[in-house]
Amino acid sequence: MSEPPGRPGPSSTTAIVLVTGSVVVVVVMALAFLAWGYPGFLRKPDGSAEGVLWAATPSSASPSTTVSGTPAAIPGGRAPMPKRAKPLADPVTCAFVPDPAAPAPKKVELPPDGPAPSKGTVDVRLATTAGDIGLTLDRALAPCTVVNFLSLARQGFYDGTSCHRLSVTAGLQMLQCGDPVGDGTGGPGYTIRDELFPGLTYGRGVLAMAKTQAPDSGGSQFFLVFGDITIPPDYTVFGSIDDPGLEVLDRVARRGTDPAKPGIGDGSGPPKTPVTLTHVTASP
């Protein structure tokens, strides 16, 4: 997925957004949603809207937030991790597609195409300016996505990048990271395939890839779910967040978004507590 949430910036790449809601089948309701505004949409570099990704229902679009933009409540319990009903073949074959229209602002080599294991986990630590966030990448969920993330991490691609979008709105409580541009439009200069499966769900503690509305448009951006989230099963889940990491995210979320910095019109925006990835370390 090129990546989920984002807002316009100087790059010619389309911003990636993650949004909440449910499918609208009644024309009158659809028109009402357009009047509401949406929690996420694609935007051109000039800031104009290019297309709605996923319109929210009025009930989920109404932010459950305080006046200061901080969440009214964050669920305390960890959501169950999704699992594939049928294990993948081991190994699987991965392919990474260069995107000449969206060159990477940071030099990076593509991961090698070819076989990748679909068993086992990898521990990763995001050292950030807000505190360390531990991740467990699960090859059984998304082996090629794990290969991609580890390749970027080990090349230092994520070092110095900011988590540019925090959402504390009911139905979309997450922090989005991994954009080398820092505005939701950047990526590694190539795309990866979606790794989806029936029964895919999201919730507190889930790590997933961001993307545009197009299939197989992921790249480097990812999002960390710390609370309530209601999104379609279009985003690859490839791991989980540890408890200390969730505590870091909770602290960032409670301070809310920075009102002095622009968001994308859905109540999300840069976090008031800056979160910059200083280094990403993966176990062997």
N, C-alpha and C positions, 0 to 999 in steps of 0.2 A: 504494500500500500504506500503509494508515495507516502502519505501519512495522514492522520485523522484531522485534528483541529488546526486552525491557522488563520492568519489575517494577511492583507495585502502588504507587499513590500517591494523593494527595488528589483528583485529578481523577476525574470520573465516567466518563471515557473508558476503554475497555478497553485494557490494556497491550498493546503490540505486541511479538512475540517472533520470533526467528529460531532455528531448531533444526536438528539434524542427524539423520541416520538413514536407514532404508530401510523400504519398505512391509512391514507385517506381515500375513501371510495365514494363519498358523497360530494358532489360539485359545490354545493353551498358551503359545506365545511371547509373544502379546499380554499375557497375564496376568503373565508373567514381567517384561515391560517395566514394567508398572504397579508392580511391587514394586521395580524398579530405581530409579525416579525418571526424570525426563526432562530433557533439556537445554533445554527451553523450553516454556512453556505460557501460556495466557491467564489473567489473574487479575483478580478484581473489586477495586474500591478497598479492600475490607476485608481483602484479602490472600488470600482463598480461591481455590483453583483453579477455573477456569470450564470448561476443556476442554483436551485435549492437542492441540497443533498437529502435532507430528511426533515419534514415539517413536524413540529411538535403539536400534540393536542393541547388545547387551552389549559387543561389541568396540569400537564407536565411542563408546559412552557412557563407557567407562573413561577418565578423563582422563589424557593423556600429559603430566603435569605433575610438577613437583617438589613437595615438601611445602609450600613457600612460595607455591604457586600461580602460579609462573612456568613458561613452556613448556619442555619438555625439548628441543625442537628447532623451529626455524622454517625452512621451505624457503628456499633462497637464490635459486633460479631463478624468474623471472617466468612466470606461466601465460599460455598463448595467449589472446588476447581472442576471445570469440565473435563470429561474423559471421552476418548474415542470408543465407541461400542466395539469396533473391530480394529485391532492393531494394524499399523502400517507394515508393509514389507520392510525387511531389513537386509540391505540398505535400500534407501530411496535414491532417485536421481534428481539432482538440483540443477537449475539453470538460471542464470542471471543475465538480464537483457540491458545492454547499454542504452542510455537515453540521450541522444545527441542534442535534443531540444532543451535539455535541462542539465547542463554541465555542472559538476560539483564545484562549489567555491573552495573546497579543500581537496587537495590531491589525495586520491585513494585508489587502490587497486581493487578490481572486482574479485569476489571470492571465486575459486575455481569451480567450473561446472563439473558435474560427475557425481559419484556415489557419496552418500552421507548416512551415518548411522541414525536409526530411528529408535534407539534405546538409550537410556541413561539420562542423567541430569548434569548440569554444570552450574557451579556457584559463581556468582558475579557480585562485585561490590561497586556501587556508584559512590565515589567520594564526591560530596557536594558541599557548597558553601553553607548549606542549611543543616548538614549532618549526613552521615553515611546511610545509604539505602541498600540493603542486601536483596539480591534476586536469586531465584533458582530457575534456570532455563531448563525446559523439559523437551527433550528430543521426541518423545512419543507424541506430543501434541503437534509440533511444527518443526521437523528436523532441518529443513532448508532455512527457515527463519532464524533458527539458532545458529546455523553456520554463518549466516549474514551478520547477525549481531556480534558474534565473536570476532569475525574478520574486521569489522569496523572498530570494535573496542581495542583489539590488539594493534591496529594501525594508528591508534591515537585520534581517530576521527572525532570521537565525542568529547575529547579533552578541550575545555574552554567554551563549550557550547552551553547555552542557557535553556532552562525549561520556560518556554515563552508563553504558555497558556495554562492558566488555572481556571477551572470551573467549579463553583460551589453550588450551582443551581440544582434543585431537586431533579433527579433523573439524569444528571450529567456531572458527577462529582469525581473529577480526575485532574491530573497534572500531565501536560503534554511536553515532551522533551525530544531531543535528538536532531534539531534543525540547525545546521551550520550557519544559516543566515540569521536565525533568531526571530523570524516573523511568521513562520508557518509555510513559507514557500520553498524552502531549501531541501536538498537531498544529496545522495551520494553520486549522482550521475548515472544511475542505473535503477532498474526496478526488479522486484522479486514477485514470485507467484503467491497468491493467497493460499493458505493451508487451512481450509474450513472443513467442518464436518457437522452432521446432524446433531441437534441438541446443544449446540454451542451457546453458552451463556456467559455473562459478565457480572462481576460484583467486587466487593471490597477484597483487596489482596491480589487482584488479577493484573497481569502484565500483558499488553496487547500492542500490535502494530497499528499505526495510523495509515490512512490511505485517502485517495480522492474517491469520488463516486464511481470511478471506473474500476473494473476488476483488475487484479494483478498490478496495482499501481503503488505498492509499498516501496519503501526505500530505507531510510534511516530513522524517521520519526516514530516514536512509540508513546504510549500513554500508560500511566500508573493510576489504577482505580483505588480510591480510598473510601468511597461511600456508595451512595445510591446511584445507579446508572441503568438507563433503559434505552438500549440501542439495538438496531437490527443485527443479526448474526453474520455480519460482513467483515469483521475485523479479526485477524489471526491472533489467537491466544497462544503465547509461547513460553509462559512461565508465571511465577508468583513472586510476591513481595514478602519479605520477612517481617516479623512483628516490630522490631526496632525501626525498620524502614517505614512501616505504617505510622509509627509515632512521629517520625519526622514529617511525613506528609500531613498528618493531622495538625501539627503545629503550624505548618505553612498555610493549610486550609483555613484554620481559625482566624488568621490575620486577614484573609480574603485577598481580593484583587486590588491593584494599585489604581485608585481613581484618577491619578494624574497621567496615566498612560492609556492609550486607546485600546479597545478590544475589537471584537468582530461583530458586535451588535447583539449578542445573545446572552450577555451578562458575564461572559468569561473575559479574561484579559491577563496581562502579566501579573504574577503574584506580588503582593506587597513585600513579602520576604523574598528577595532574589534567590533563585536556585540555579547555580552554575555547576556543571559537572567539571570538577578539576581533574579527575582521573577515573578511568574504569578498569578494574582489575578482574580477570577471569582465572579460575582455577585451571590447572593443566588439563 
